[in-house]
Amino acid sequence: MNMLRVSHIDSEELDTELYELIWTKFKSIIPLVRNQEEWRFFVDTLVFLFSSHYFSFSGGITTTYGSHLSNLGFTCHKVSLYLLSVFKRYFNNKLSNRCSSSPLYKRIRTIINLLDLINFIHFIRNSNTKYYTILHRILKVQPVSLDTGSSFYKNSIYSRLEYQNKQLLWNTTLELLNITILPSTTQYFNYFRRKNNISTTNSPTSKHVVCCLCNEFPTNPYRIQCCKGIYCYLCLLKSIEWKHCYKCNESGNLKGISYFES
């Protein structure tokens, strides 16, 4: 996969994170009861208008917040990119709500998803393919590399890799401590509890404490912020990915913190 396609995928992720962040902030300020999809469409439209820019050189290039950070532009007008970034999500949600029980809709949806999957596989395997989705292909929206911002993009990639390496080292250290030190600590706490009749139910070293997902003794324990439940590190990542807490059934943007930092 060449750098242009990697930048395209990164730009899509950055734009999605921006839309989600602004929408979450908006809901926290203005509680919504009705017409959430319409409000979401309105907010996303404003975000797109303020974060996208059109340049007339090279036949017309449009950039978004994510594509600019990724040193990427698109050979199209803002209208085409708006259809791909904002209107597509709104239209799919409305159509799904109204026609979700229709067998014909389900068949068409399955065919479209299958075509999108084939197109994406072709996109990441074939160096000559520049269309990210079927809709990109229909609207002739292709990514092009920009001359500005490349150093910033490379530095951001290196910073992200450095952060991931540090996080991996930290997790490995905690795992080592969990394997070598915590078992002896468990024996000490059990002896201390029997001697002083003190309950240690809330300690991660207690045999009564288990991971909320796998129901085993927590490996590299983390606390989830919604209910302070204890998870294994990998189980916490799964809960965050699935957007569901298995202790309090909270859903949405879940976060966790290392038990040793809490």
N, C-alpha and C positions, 0 to 999 in steps of 0.2 A: 504494500500500500504506500503510494507516494505521499509527500508532505502536503500536497494540495488537498487530498481527500481526508487526511488526518485533521487538517485545519478546518475543513468543512464540518466534520463531526464535532470537533471542539466548539465551533461557533454555534451549532445547533444546541448543544448542552448549555452554553453560556446564556443564550437567549432564553431558553426554557427556565433556567434558574432566575433570571431577571424578572420574567413575567410572574413566576410563582412568588418571588420575594415581594414585589409590589402588591400583588393581590392579597397576600397574607397580611401585609401592613395595612392595606385598605380595609379589610374585614375587621381588623382589631380596632380601628378607629370608628368605623361606621358599621354597627351590627345590621346584618341583612336578614330579612325574613322571607321576602318574595323576590322573584325575578333575579336570582343570583347569576344565572347564565347571561342575562342581558347586561347586568352590571359588570360581569367579568369581561364580556365583549367590549364594553365601553372603556374599561380600565386598560385592557390590552391594546385597544386602538390608540389611546393616548400615549401609552408607552412606546408603541411602534412609531408614532408620528414624531415624538421627541428624540428617539434614539436612532432613527434611520436617516440616511443622507443620500442624496442623488448627485452624481457627478457626470457632467456631459461629455467628458473626454473618453476616448476609446469606444465610441459608440453608445455610451451610457452605462454607468456602473452605479449600483446601489449597495450601500453598506448598512449593516445593523450594528448594535452594540457588540454582540458576540463576534461577528465577522471582522469588525475593525480591530478588536483585540487579537484576533487570530490572523491578522494580516491578510484578509480575504475580502473580496467584493463579488458581486453577482451581476452578470450581463443582462440586466432587465430594468424596467422602471419600478418605482415604488409600489405601484398598484399590483403588479405581479407578485412581488415579495410580500405584500400585505395579504393577498389571497392565501399564500402558502403559510405565513406565520400566524395570522390572527383569524381570518375568516374561516379557514379550513377547520380549525378546532371548534369554533362556534357552530358551524353548519353540521359537523359530524355529531355534536352533542344534541342539537335540536332534532336532527333526523333520527338519531338513536332513540330518543325519548318517545317520539311519536310512532315509530315503525318497528320498535324492537320485537314486537310479537308477530310481525309479518314473516312468513316463511320465505317469501321472495326477497325481502330485504336481507335476511340472514344469508341466503345463497349469494346474493350480489356482494354483500360485505365480505364473505369468505373468499370469493374470487378476487376482489380488490386487494385484500390482505395478502393473498397468495402471490399476486402479481407484484405487490410491493416488496415482498420477501425475495422473490426472484430478482427483481431489479436491484435490491440492495446487495445481494450476493454478487451480482454482476458488477456492481459499483466498486466493491472492495477487491475484486479479483482482477478485473480488466483495467489496465492503466489508461485505456483510451476512453473509458466511460466517465462522464462528468455529471450525470443526472442522479441526484440523491434519492429521489422518489419518482413514482409514476407521474405525479402532478408536476414535478420539476421538468420532466421530459415533455409533457404536454405544453407547458408554458415556455419551454426553451430557456430555462433558468440555469445557467452554468456558472460555476465558481471560477474566479480569476485571482491570481496573486497580486497584491498591492506592493508598491515599492517602499511604502513607509510603514513603520511600526514593526519591522521584522525582528529587530534587536529586542524590543519589548516582549514580543511573543516568545522568542527563544529563552529570554531570561525568566519569564513566567513559567515556562515548561521546566527549566532547570530548578527553579525554586520549588515547584510542586514535587519533583522527584526527590529533592533533598529533604523536604518535609516528610514524604512517605518513607524514606530511608530511616529518618530519625524516629518516626512513629513505629516502624517495624523493629528497630533496635530497642525501643522502650518496651514494646509488648513482649519481646523475647526476654528481656531482663525480668519483667514481672512474672513471666511464665517460669523462668528459672527459680525465682524466689518462691513461687507458688509450689513448685515441685520439691525443693530442698528444705525450705524453712517452715512453710505453713504446716506440714504434717506434724513436726515436733511442737509447733505452737498449738496445734489442736490438742495434743496430749496434755500440754501444760494447762490449757483452759479447762479441759475436762476434769483434770485433777483439782484445779482451783475451784471449780463449780461444785464438785462433790464435797470438798472440804468446807466450803463456806455457804453452800446451798444457794448459790447465785445463778440465776438463769442467764445463759448467753445466747438466747434464741436469735438476737439481732446481729450476731457476729457471723461473718462469712466463714469462720473456721469451725462453726458449730455443725454437727452432723445433721441437725434438724433443718439447716438452711440448704435449699437446693435452687438450681437455676429455674427461672419461671418458664423456660421453654423446654429444656431437655430433662428436667427433674433429676439432675445429677448434681454432685458437689461442684460449685462454680469454679471453672478453670479460668484464671486471670479475671477475677470478678469485676464487673462494672455495675454501676447503679443507673437505672433509667430515670430521667428527670420527672416524668409525669407522676409516678407513684413511689419512687425510690426503691423499686423492686431490683433484686440482684439477678444478673445474667452472666453467663460466660461471655467472653469477648466476641467469639464467633456467633453465638446465639443472639447477642445484641445487634450485631451487624445484620443478621437475618431479619430481626424484628423491625429495624429501621428500614431495610429494603422493602419489606412487606407492609410497612406503615401500620403496624398493629402491635400493641402491648398485650402480652398474654397474662398479665396480672390484673390490670384494671380495664382492659379492653379499649384503651385510648387509641385513637387513630389519627393520622396526620403526620406532621413533621416531628418525629421523635428524636430525642437527643440523649446521650449517655455520658457519664463521667467515670473515670477509674475509681474503684472503691478506695484505693489508697490515696486519692486526691480529695475525696469527699469528706 
